[in-house]
């Protein structure tokens, strides 16, 4: 019955949501590169999986930002939420993660998706993951306000609210709101959190994310199987 419910949810989201051009094939080289890396050096099972767009991909200090945890970085730049769902069979399921942290959404909005579509794509991602791991904890990092996409702030705010509301309805799903710390008193993105392109973050920006993700990991990923030995720091 549970599998039927998940299937119906995915079908509803596929046909009920607004149409969009789902050209997932363009990410095939990235996914194949992940698979080749996995074959050459199998990643740890029961790790914390970080998945999403370039803000995950460029998180170069990820392994050291969360000492004591095994982490896997599966960010591919420019991707949308529905791309993570499309490739979940290949970059989520094989790892049997103990917890999942996902970030995406600003590319979606930049590409013309509505906030409602972002919410629906997040719901579809959760439903897909639940097919293999019904109880794995999932955290969504809120869509970041950025200097380069300041024109999208109203859509970002609405999308974040919709995803937050959806997360509250889902068992084992959290919404980690990084947005308030990334804007000034006037609600504008803080330039000093970003590199020159105004879109991707510097170490100061990522530190704000660590402040949100770290406590969530303590609460949801402290089981012994997620802990790494002192001499097994991921590269």
N, C-alpha and C positions, 0 to 999 in steps of 0.2 A: 504494500500500500504506500509506503514511504517513497519507494522508487517511482511509483506512478505519479505521486504528487509532484516530485521533482521534475519528471518528464513534462507534465502538464504546465508547470511553471515556465519551463524553458520554451515550450511551444507558444505559450501566451506571449512571452516577451519577444519571441522571434517574429510573430505575426501581428501582435497588437501594438508594438512600439512604432514610432515613426521610422520610415524607411531611411537607410543610409547605405553608402557604398562600402561594403565590407571586403576590401581587397587585402585579405590576410596574406596572400601569396608573397607580397613584397618583403615580408619578414622572414621568409623561409631561410635565407642565408644566415640570419642571426640565430634562428632556432637550431639549424644544423651545426652551427659553431658551438652552441651549448652542448649539443649531443656529442660532438667530437671531443669536447673538453671532458665531458662526463665519462666517455669511454677511456680516454687517456689517463684520467685521474678521478675515479669514482668519488662523488661527493658523499659526505656523511648522511646516513639515514637519521630521521628524527631530529633534524636541525631546524632552525628558524629560517623560513624561506621569505626573502624579500623579492617582490615581483612588481613590475610595472614599467613606467616610461623612463625617460632619461634622468630624472631626478633620483631614481634608484640606480640606474646604470653608472652615473657619475659619483655615486657615494663611495669614494675611494677609501675612506677610513671605516667602512662598515664593520670589518672584522675586529678592529681594535676599539670601536665605539661601545661595544657590548661585551666586555671581557667576561669570560666564563661561559659564553654561549657559542655553539657551533652555528655558523650562518652560511647561507647560500644566496648569492646575488644573481637574480635573473631579470635584470632590467634591460629593456631594449628601447633605445632612443626613438622618440617620435610616435610611440605606440599609444593606442587607446585602450580603454577598459575591455572592450569586446575582443581585442587582440589577445589579451591575457586569457580570456575564456576560450578562445579558439585554439590556443596552444596548450591548454591546461593538461591535456592528456600526455604531453611530452615534456613540459617544464614545471609541472606540479606533482602529478600522480607518481612518477618514478621515485621521487625523493621521500615520500611518506613523511612530510614535514610535521614536526610537533607543534608548530604555530606558523601562521602566515601573516606577513605585513604587506599590504598592497598600496601602491600610490599610482594614480593616473587620474585623468579627468580634464586637465587644462588643455591638452592637445585635442580632446574630444570637443570641447567648447570652441576652441580656435577653429576647428574644422567644420563648425556649423551645427553640432549636436545641441539639443536643448538640455536644460538642467534635468528635465524629466527623463530624457534619454540616458543621461549619465546615471541617474538613479536606477533605471531599469537595467542598464548594462552591469551595474554593480550587483544588483539582485541576481542577475543571470550568472555572474561569476561565483557568487556564494552557492547558488544551486548546483553549479557544475562541480565545485569542490566537494560539496556534500555527497555527491554520487560515490566518491571513493572514501571520504573520511567524514562521516556524519558529525563528529564531535570536535574536529580540529578548531582551535581558537583562530579567529580571523580579525585583524585590525585594519581599518582603512584610515590612512593619513589624509586629512582634509586637503582639498585642492588649494594650493598655495596662491596667495596674491603676489604677483610679480610686477616689476617695473615695466617689463616688455609688454605685458598684457593687461595693463591697468584699465583698458577699455572694457575688459571682460569682468570687472569686479562685481557688477550686479548679478551676472549669470553665475559667477563663482559662488557668491553668497547664497543664492537660491539653491544651486546644486548641492552645496555643502549641507544646507538645512534639510533637503530632501533625502540625502544619503544618511544623515544623522537620524532622521525619523525612521528610515527603513532599517538601519542597524539596530535600533531599539526594539524592533519587531522580531529580529532574528536571534535565535539562541546562539550564544557563543561568539557574537560579532560586536566589535567595539569601533567607535568613531573617535579618532585621536585628532583633536582640533589644534592645528599648529597656526592657523590664520591669525588669531588675536595678537600673538607675539611677533608677527611679521609685518604689522602695520603700525604707523605712528598715531599720534593723538587725533589726527584728522582722517584716519582710516586709509591712508596711502601707504603702499609698500615701502619698506625701509631700503634705500639703495645700498646700504653697507652690508646687506645680507647676500648680495649677488655679485657674480663676476661681471665682466664688462658687457656681456650680452643682455644683462638685466633680466634674464630668464632662469639661468641655472645658478645654484647657490654656491657660496664659498663656505669655508669651515665654520664661520660664525653662523651662517644660516642653518647648516646641518646640526650645529650644537643645539639649536632650538628643537629640532626634530628628535634628537637623542633624549632631550628632557621629557618628551611626550611618550616615546616608544619604550624607554628604559623601565619606567614603573609598570607599564603594561606587561612587559616581559617578566618582571618579577612576580606578578600576580598570575600569569598564564603559562609561563614556559620555564618554570623552575624545577620541573621533574628531572630526576637523575639522568634520563636518557638524552636530555638536551644539553647537559653540561659537558664541557670538553675537558680533557686532562690538561694540566699546565703546560705540557710540552707539545700540545697538538694545535697550536694557534693556526687558523686558516690563513693561507697566503692571499 
